[in-house]
């Protein structure tokens, strides 16, 4: 039986922490930045830990876990 391949898009977008949580970039950071205030842009620059429901999907695409 062949091995499962990691989803190419997922491996570029998500990273796993040491404890197994999934880190990702915030949305809304690539364009139309003029109207967003500086505080919001700073906050969006930091990575976010995915919610439990999304974490399961991301891990499946990364080939982690069960």
KELUM-732066 format. One record per atom (N, C-alpha, C, CB): x, y, z; residue in three letters. Coordinates in steps of 0.001 Angstrom, whole numbers, plus 500000, padded with zeros to 6 digits. Glycine has a CB too. Layout:
REM KELUM-732066
XYZAla/...
This chain:
REM KELUM-732066
500837498812500000Unk/500000500000500000Unk/500881501250500000Unk/499048499999501220Unk/500617502210499105Unk/501458503413499079Unk/501212504321500288Unk/501207504195497793Unk/502212505124500602Unk/502082506051501725Unk/501191507221501333Unk/503468506557502183Unk/500546507839502336Unk/499743509038502103Unk/500694510212501868Unk/498777509323503311Unk/500336511057500915Unk/501158512240500669Unk/500632513411501483Unk/501181512594499165Unk/501556514243501958Unk/501196515459502671Unk/500608516442501673Unk/502424516072503404Unk/499570517157502070Unk/498943518161501209Unk/499908519334501038Unk/497578518642501806Unk/500279519634499797Unk/501308520645499524Unk/500910522029500027Unk/501592520709498032Unk/499643522392499865Unk/499172523700500323Unk/499204523795501834Unk/497761523969499817Unk/498866522702502495Unk/498813522700503961Unk/500204522824504569Unk/498138521423504467Unk/501181522143503976Unk/502521522202504578Unk/503144523587504433Unk/503437521154503939Unk/502674524390503477Unk/503166525762503332Unk/502474526710504304Unk/502962526248501900Unk/501275526358504747Unk/500463527275505546Unk/500457526998507042Unk/499077527240505057Unk/500704525760507444Unk/500594525393508852Unk/501903524851509403Unk/499497524369509038Unk/502146525118510688Unk/503291524556511400Unk/502768523952512694Unk/504398525644511679Unk/503394522872513133Unk/503004522255514396Unk/503911522748515520Unk/503059520715514292Unk/503305523010516687Unk/504100523377517851Unk/504615522099518502Unk/503267524228518863Unk/505441522248519507Unk/506016521088520194Unk/504940520243520871Unk/507044521543521228Unk/503875520887521327Unk/502795520161522009Unk/501735519654521043Unk/502145521054523049Unk/501925519890519741Unk/501005519336518755Unk/499888520264518321Unk/500413518111519288Unk/499931521529518752Unk/498931522491518289Unk/499327522954516887Unk/498810523711519277Unk/498382523542516167Unk/498647523973514792Unk/498691525497514733Unk/497568523419513817Unk/499812526037514264Unk/499966527478514096Unk/499693527844512647Unk/501383527943514521Unk/499060529010512435Unk/498775529484511086Unk/498870531008511065Unk/497369529008510610Unk/498889531572509868Unk/498881533031509725Unk/497450533529509789Unk/499555533471508394Unk/497287534776510210Unk/495968535400510194Unk/495546535681508761Unk/495965536701511022Unk/494262535752508544Unk/493715536178507263Unk/493722537713507220Unk/492265535609507051Unk/493402538280506087Unk/493261539744505883Unk/494567540506506067Unk/492228540302506843Unk/495709539927505662Unk/496988540614505871Unk/497715540973504584Unk/497880539761506708Unk/497148540612503425Unk/497929540773502201Unk/497672542065501433Unk/497663539632501309Unk/496467542600501509Unk/496194543840500773Unk/495087544634501470Unk/495792543529499304Unk/494800545827500940Unk/493862546794501545Unk/494281547080502994Unk/492387546249501498Unk/495559547407503176Unk/496092547634504517Unk/496001549102504939Unk/497535547172504583Unk/495739550008503973Unk/495707551432504274Unk/494611551780505275Unk/495510552227503000Unk/493459551150505138Unk/492332551492506010Unk/492367550775507356Unk/491041551173505314Unk/493252549808507518Unk/493365549096508796Unk/494334549856509701Unk/493847547620508582Unk/493960549989510969Unk/494826550761511858Unk/496069549957512254Unk/494051551189513114Unk/497054550650512777Unk/498356550049513057Unk/498253548932514093Unk/499333551115513540Unk/497411549135515103Unk/497250548127516154Unk/496723546817515559Unk/496291548642517259Unk/495754546934514678Unk/495161545754514043Unk/496181545028513170Unk/493940546155513203Unk/496964545793512397Unk/497965545179511519Unk/499053544478512309Unk/498587546227510612Unk/499459545064513442Unk/500447544435514311Unk/499916543109514847Unk/500820545371515473Unk/498672543128515289Unk/498048541930515845Unk/497914540832514789Unk/496674542271516427Unk/497568541235513569Unk/497408540263512487Unk/498745539674512042Unk/496714540915511300Unk/499845540349512356Unk/501161539867511966Unk/501625538667512772Unk/502157540966512100Unk/501051538506513979Unk/501434537383514843Unk/500679536126514443Unk/501165537716516324Unk/501319534968514538Unk/500614533730514196Unk/499499533427515191Unk/501594532561514145Unk/498535532641514740Unk/497394532271515565Unk/497391530751515728Unk/496053532776514937Unk/496932530277516883Unk/496763528837517091Unk/495353528495516632Unk/497002528420518607Unk/495233527503515769Unk/493932527139515220Unk/492992526597516286Unk/494102526117514119Unk/491688526798516051Unk/490663526258516937Unk/490665524739516837Unk/489264526833516587Unk/490116524082517843Unk/490101522624517931Unk/489482521986516682Unk/489333522183519177Unk/488373522577516189Unk/487665522011515042Unk/488503522091513778Unk/486340522728514830Unk/489190523224513571Unk/490018523405512385Unk/491320522626512501Unk/490310524884512163Unk/491792522476513735Unk/493047521770513992Unk/492985520336513461Unk/493360521765515498Unk/491841519685513666Unk/491679518299513219Unk/491812518203511700Unk/490314517742513669Unk/491206519146510977Unk/491284519138509508Unk/492700519388509026Unk/490347520190508917Unk/493373520362509657Unk/494734520696509246Unk/495681519521509482Unk/495231521933510000Unk/495524518844510624Unk/496385517701510935Unk/496175516564509947Unk/496123517209512356Unk/494939516372509517Unk/494642515332508541Unk/495365515619507227Unk/493122515225508309Unk/495358516906506814Unk/496045517289505579Unk/497556517156505706Unk/495684518717505197Unk/498057517396506927Unk/499499517282507156Unk/499946515835507355Unk/499898518108508364Unk/498997514938507529Unk/499326513535507728Unk/499814513235509119Unk/500352513109506747Unk/499321513976510101Unk/499728513802511505Unk/498607513097512257Unk/500066515179512178Unk/498962512279513219Unk/497949511634514071Unk/497407510358513455Unk/496803512590514338Unk/496136510112513732Unk/495507508853513304Unk/495259508809511810Unk/494200508648514033Unk/
